Amino acid sequence: MDDLIPILYIVAFALFIHGLMGLTGPRTAVRGNLTAAAGMLIATVAALLTPGTGNWLLIAFGLVLGTVIGVPAARRVKMTAMPQMVALFNGVGGGAVALISWVEFRDSHGYATEAGYVVVTSLFAAIVGSLSFWGSLIAFGKLQEILPGRPIGLGRGQQPLNLALLLVSVACAVGIGLGHASEALIIGVLVSAAVLGVMVVLPIGGADMPVVISLLNAFTGLSAAATGLALDNTAMIVAGMIVGASGTILTDLMAKAMNRSIPAIVAGGFGGTGATAGPGGGPADQTVRQTSAADAAIQMAYASQVVVVPGYGMAVAQAQHAVREMAGLLEQRGVEVKHAIHPVAGRMPGHMNVLLAEADVPYEQLKEMDDINGEFGRTDVALVIGANDVTNPAARSNPSSPIYGMPILNVDHARSVIVLKRSMNPGFAGIDNELYFDAKTSMLFGDAKSSVAEITEELKAL
């Protein structure tokens, strides 16, 4: 048994890494996910085989309870709700780590008999895990629209309060490290970190939420790795470090895609604070041009190239299959169809890729922002489906805009633009999209799925 457990861990870690490599492309993503899941199953078995594991009845109860809750929830969740599901499941991991730290504190009588590194890593895990759990709950609430998506903060007093909460948490941890075994101190660590998690995420607007989810995911991974060090659990160390490292890299890439620093995102305030559309449909009573499904179909049917720009509006309407059918009809007429993917379109990384892959859109038609932006100049029609902030020219031209400097899809460079939206309501950033008032832009109002279906019927009739 002493030889078997390390071998199982090595096999599990190899599957973790191989599975992570599979997630780098749509064709291998499902296989990569299953591979990593198999690795986690093997790592769990190895942990259960470790001598002195504990109360088997409680372990079995936990496994059954988690399976009964987790499997149906994951199977029933809609693709549009996947970001909040990710936030919630990630938060549960952080909460589990925080509870483990508390249990270890109680079992060891305030870490009285533990080595110094165990004390440090356990307390680090308690702070970061609690912060991640409660911060993830707030992210879930914003994404689920239980809480307002706009920033909710204290203005100038926000950062001093956050700093004070962090200092309280650290001070309680230092007190424990110095040998004070009062349970009030560990509760102080957990509660102050919990309030800090809430206060960090509340002021962050919806436009930054994909980055926040990624950052909290990295925090959970780091806290799990720290707990693994404290418990001498190899699986938690390796898995936690993989999650922490990959989450950190992803957070950095997404922040760069928005031309924002991670500290600026954590400082909050982006999203939901922009101008409100006036009675004329936009700022300064600007008006928009409306079009019909028949006119949109004619424009695209006689185009040389059409670029579809999907956004959260497509996800909400579950219009990906309708988009695939429409694109197929255009291709039959000799029109070249491509799909432009912005790194932060939707509410989580890869949101649009997953939706379009689900509808069997060919992978070679999915073009990332850097690859497609040079194509818009020779594009006859750009069809924007609910993508708001990531197509707003204000990001390039208006220094006073909250999204100024964020790389966007150069939709306004196309010869003609058709925008599918329910209304003129702004996107996550809470500002009007200048693209909608461009002379070459036409608006087709209504549910995205219904609108695309109407265009498809008109194409069939041509």
Secondary structure as GFF3:
##gff-version 3
##sequence-region A 1 462
A	DSSP	alpha_helix	4	22	.	.	.	ID=ss1
A	DSSP	alpha_helix	26	49	.	.	.	ID=ss2
A	DSSP	alpha_helix	56	76	.	.	.	ID=ss3
A	DSSP	three_ten_helix	79	81	.	.	.	ID=ss4
A	DSSP	alpha_helix	82	107	.	.	.	ID=ss5
A	DSSP	alpha_helix	116	143	.	.	.	ID=ss6
A	DSSP	three_ten_helix	155	157	.	.	.	ID=ss7
A	DSSP	alpha_helix	158	177	.	.	.	ID=ss8
A	DSSP	alpha_helix	183	201	.	.	.	ID=ss9
A	DSSP	three_ten_helix	206	208	.	.	.	ID=ss10
A	DSSP	alpha_helix	209	231	.	.	.	ID=ss11
A	DSSP	alpha_helix	234	257	.	.	.	ID=ss12
A	DSSP	alpha_helix	262	267	.	.	.	ID=ss13
A	DSSP	three_ten_helix	283	285	.	.	.	ID=ss14
A	DSSP	beta_strand	289	290	.	.	.	ID=ss15
A	DSSP	alpha_helix	293	301	.	.	.	ID=ss16
A	DSSP	beta_strand	305	310	.	.	.	ID=ss17
A	DSSP	alpha_helix	312	317	.	.	.	ID=ss18
A	DSSP	alpha_helix	320	332	.	.	.	ID=ss19
A	DSSP	beta_strand	336	341	.	.	.	ID=ss20
A	DSSP	alpha_helix	351	358	.	.	.	ID=ss21
A	DSSP	three_ten_helix	363	365	.	.	.	ID=ss22
A	DSSP	beta_strand	366	368	.	.	.	ID=ss23
A	DSSP	alpha_helix	369	372	.	.	.	ID=ss24
A	DSSP	three_ten_helix	373	378	.	.	.	ID=ss25
A	DSSP	beta_strand	381	385	.	.	.	ID=ss26
A	DSSP	three_ten_helix	389	391	.	.	.	ID=ss27
A	DSSP	alpha_helix	394	397	.	.	.	ID=ss28
A	DSSP	three_ten_helix	411	413	.	.	.	ID=ss29
A	DSSP	beta_strand	416	421	.	.	.	ID=ss30
A	DSSP	three_ten_helix	434	437	.	.	.	ID=ss31
A	DSSP	beta_strand	441	445	.	.	.	ID=ss32
A	DSSP	alpha_helix	448	461	.	.	.	ID=ss33
###
